[in-house]
Structures are given as C-alpha cells and as structure tokens.
Amino acid sequence: MNRNNKITKRFALAALATTLALTASACGSSSGPETAEGETANIHLGYYVGGAPSLTSQGLVMLGEDSAMQEAHGIKLQMEEYSNLSTMYTDIVRGRIDVSTAGPSTVASSASQGAPVAIVGKIANATNSAMSTGKPWDADNVRGSRIVTQTSSSSWKSVEASIANNLGLQSGQDYEVINSDSTAAAAVQAATGKADYAIVRAEQILLAEQQFPTLKVAADASELGIVPGKADIGYVLESNTNGLSSANGEKLTSALAEKTAWMEANPDAVEDFAVARGQKPGVAREFLVSGMISYDVQPVSEARGELEKEFEALAKAGIIEQMPPDSIYG
C-alpha cells in the first residue's frame, strides 16, 4: 500500500469512528454518567465465549449470576454472550453494550480513531502460549516459519509486538501469519503440520496438550511478553463512555475483584460451573490452581502506569500507530 492510500485509509477510519461516536451518543445509555450516588447502576455487559467457557470471562459470567454480590456493589448486570469478537468490539463502539472484555491494543486503536471508548480496569494478565511439535521459540527458528493465530484477537497483537521487540522479526516479512477462527483450530493446524507454531491461550492450552501429545508449549505467556519474563496485560474491561460513567466502572471493577478472589479460593465450585457449561472435566480447575490464569483486577487509576508502558511497547513495534489519548483512562 502506498503512502497516499495509507493516508486515505486513516482518514476513512477516523470518519467511521466519529460516525459511530455520534451514533452512540444518540442511542443514550443504560447506566449513564447521570446515575446518582447510591443509585443502582444498570450495566449491559458483553463477554466473549469461543467454544467452551474460559476462565478469562468466567468471573464476569459468575458475577452476572450472583445477584447478591451485584446488589452489594450497587450494580445490576444484563449479560450478553458473543461468539464473534469483531461483533462485540463493534457493539461497544456503537454503544449497543456498555462494557465488554477486550485487549489493551483493541481499546487503544479505537480510542485513537475517536471512538468513545475507555478502559475501566484490568482483569488479568495474558495467557498466550506458542505451541509446536518440538520447534524451539527463538529468532532463528521463528524466521521463515508459519504461525497460525486468531488474528482478530488483540492477544495476537501483543505477541506480534513481542516478536518484533524481542526477536527483531516482522510479520509478513520474516515469518508468515495464518489466520484461524479460534485458538483451538490454530492448535489443530500446528499439530497436523500445517503450521510451525500455534498461538494458543487460556484452557485451550491444556486441551491441546491432551488431544495432541506431540504438541507442547514452546514459549509461555512470560516468554511472549513484550517485556521478557513478564506476561502482558491480557484482558481489560472496555467501556463506551456514553454508556458507563467512571464511578459505575469502579463499582463493576470492585465487584469483579471480589468475585475472582472467591474463585481462587473455591476452585471446585469454579470447576463445577465450567463443566455445567460444556468445559471438559478437570480443565478449569487445573488451569486455575496451576496459576496459568493470573487474575489481577484493578481499576484503571491503579493500572494506568502499567498500561502506559504496554502502549509504548505496542507503538514502538508499530502495532498501534500512536499512543492513545488520555481519554482512554476514563
């Protein structure tokens, strides 16, 4: 793509974001910045489920079924499940839902284009792993390789930045990226020799190892972090600022922190909940007690410093075009 086409595309994206922002404003809000102190906040929350339920969303799902905990924190949740990430991201920008799960790069890109979105808080660290049938994860082996991944996920954006910053390799130039509809499907391609590596996350890592004994973790979340040895921020709460006030966002974050702490203390109950919703027995509990899921629920005011460092790394790697505006912090 030449420079003029890039500029045209950038202006088109900005125009689209502005249109969506105006649409969201016209739609009104369910919890709204106008919610009075002490009044229960009605929050329309979207969460992603790709196949079997994942612990990265399960805290929100379990909170959605805990009316007593909601009442204690002054919120009332209307839950909406998504099987398509792009649809969920579009709905949050349009204001059809008030808040959703997302990755930091997704929110940064939308906010930089003028969309009325912000980060409410951090949920958990990344769970990404690079899996292979024996090929090590280093610059020599990744160069010229085929990596299959769910490119619509912001998890991939963080891994792409990690490869650029830590291995000095660029996607499409030094290695080939193959799109997959899910991390489960990505694992199948790597296991059957159609790709050298699969980027897999959450419980799908354990499921892939069980299904394909030759498929192993070549690099875990800390090795794939933008900062070597430290897992990235994997999951945040993204809000439409016309639909969710900062005060109500803090109520939601506080409630989620209490629920995830309860989950860590009650792995058997979490396992029962997951199995009842289609997860393979033993996987949710193992993923939780092994520490592969690292909950770290914080309001954006506490997580801002960590978020800024991650955005700097994403910008350096060219994953986002610029640092997001301050409005992203609520």
Rosetta blueprint (number, residue, H / E / L):
1 M L
2 N L
3 R H
4 N H
5 N H
6 K H
7 I H
8 T H
9 K H
10 R H
11 F H
12 A H
13 L H
14 A H
15 A H
16 L H
17 A H
18 T H
19 T H
20 L H
21 A H
22 L H
23 T H
24 A H
25 S H
26 A H
27 C H
28 G L
29 S L
30 S L
31 S L
32 G L
33 P L
34 E L
35 T L
36 A L
37 E L
38 G L
39 E L
40 T L
41 A E
42 N E
43 I E
44 H E
45 L E
46 G E
47 Y E
48 Y E
49 V L
50 G L
51 G L
52 A L
53 P L
54 S L
55 L H
56 T H
57 S H
58 Q H
59 G H
60 L H
61 V H
62 M H
63 L H
64 G H
65 E L
66 D L
67 S H
68 A H
69 M H
70 Q H
71 E H
72 A H
73 H L
74 G L
75 I E
76 K E
77 L E
78 Q E
79 M E
80 E E
81 E E
82 Y E
83 S L
84 N L
85 L H
86 S H
87 T H
88 M H
89 Y H
90 T H
91 D H
92 I H
93 V H
94 R H
95 G L
96 R L
97 I L
98 D L
99 V E
100 S E
101 T E
102 A E
103 G L
104 P H
105 S H
106 T H
107 V H
108 A H
109 S H
110 S H
111 A H
112 S H
113 Q L
114 G L
115 A L
116 P L
117 V E
118 A E
119 I E
120 V E
121 G E
122 K E
123 I E
124 A E
125 N E
126 A L
127 T L
128 N L
129 S E
130 A E
131 M E
132 S E
133 T L
134 G L
135 K L
136 P L
137 W L
138 D L
139 A H
140 D H
141 N H
142 V H
143 R L
144 G L
145 S L
146 R E
147 I E
148 V E
149 T E
150 Q L
151 T L
152 S L
153 S L
154 S H
155 S H
156 W H
157 K H
158 S H
159 V H
160 E H
161 A H
162 S H
163 I H
164 A H
165 N H
166 N H
167 L H
168 G L
169 L L
170 Q L
171 S E
172 G L
173 Q L
174 D L
175 Y E
176 E E
177 V E
178 I E
179 N E
180 S L
181 D L
182 S L
183 T H
184 A H
185 A H
186 A H
187 A H
188 V H
189 Q H
190 A H
191 A H
192 T L
193 G L
194 K L
195 A L
196 D L
197 Y E
198 A E
199 I E
200 V E
201 R L
202 A L
203 E L
204 Q H
205 I H
206 L H
207 L H
208 A H
209 E H
210 Q H
211 Q H
212 F L
213 P L
214 T L
215 L L
216 K E
217 V E
218 A E
219 A E
220 D L
221 A L
222 S L
223 E L
224 L L
225 G L
226 I L
227 V E
228 P L
229 G L
230 K E
231 A L
232 D L
233 I E
234 G E
235 Y E
236 V E
237 L E
238 E E
239 S E
240 N E
241 T L
242 N L
243 G L
244 L L
245 S L
246 S H
247 A H
248 N H
249 G H
250 E H
251 K H
252 L H
253 T H
254 S H
255 A H
256 L H
257 A H
258 E H
259 K H
260 T H
261 A H
262 W H
263 M H
264 E H
265 A H
266 N L
267 P H
268 D H
269 A H
270 V H
271 E H
272 D H
273 F H
274 A H
275 V H
276 A H
277 R L
278 G L
279 Q L
280 K L
281 P L
282 G L
283 V H
284 A H
285 R H
286 E H
287 F H
288 L H
289 V H
290 S L
291 G L
292 M L
293 I L
294 S L
295 Y E
296 D E
297 V E
298 Q E
299 P E
300 V H
301 S H
302 E H
303 A H
304 R H
305 G H
306 E H
307 L H
308 E H
309 K H
310 E H
311 F H
312 E H
313 A H
314 L H
315 A H
316 K H
317 A L
318 G L
319 I L
320 I L
321 E L
322 Q L
323 M L
324 P L
325 P L
326 D H
327 S H
328 I H
329 Y H
330 G L
